[in-house]
Amino acid sequence: MTVGESLFLYTDGLTEARTTQGAMLGEDGLTGFLHQRTGPAAAASLIEDTVTLLA
């Protein structure tokens, strides 16, 4: 990994979770969510945003 890169570890339960619209997040949804993020982010911020996506 280089400076500015991140590693996001998750279990299959995340991709099988439902979004606020009721659709399964899936791998494409998770990838899209992560690609929308720009710049560095603290781990806590990424976790909060992921919970918000599904809550």
N, C-alpha and C positions, 0 to 999 in steps of 0.2 A: 504494500500500500504506500501511496505517496501522501505528502502533506495535502490536507483538504479532502481526502477520501474517507469514507466511512464504511463500516461493515454492519449490516442490519441482520441480526439472527432472529428467526421466528420459527414457530411450529406450524404444522398444517392446520391447527385450529384457527389461526389468524386468517388464512386464505379461505377457510370454510365459513367464517363469520359473515353475518348479514350486515349490509350498510344501513344507513338510516332510511334509505328508500326501499329496503327489503330484499335487495339483490345480493347474491353471494359475492363477496369481494373478489375471490379468485386471484390467481397469480397475475393476470393482466391488470386487474384493478390495483393490486399492491404495487406493481411496477409503475403504473401510471401515477399513483399517489406519490411515490418516492421521486419520480422524475420531475414532478411539479415543484419540488423543493429546490430552492436556489441558495447558494452560499452555505457556509458552515452552520451547523445546528447542534446544540447541546443534546445529549442523550435524553434528558428529561423532557425537553421540548418535543423531540420526535415521538416519544411515548405518549405525551399528552395529545399531540395532534392525531396519532393513530387511534387513541381511545375516542376522541371527538368524531373521527370518521365513522366509527361503528356505534357510537352511543346515540 
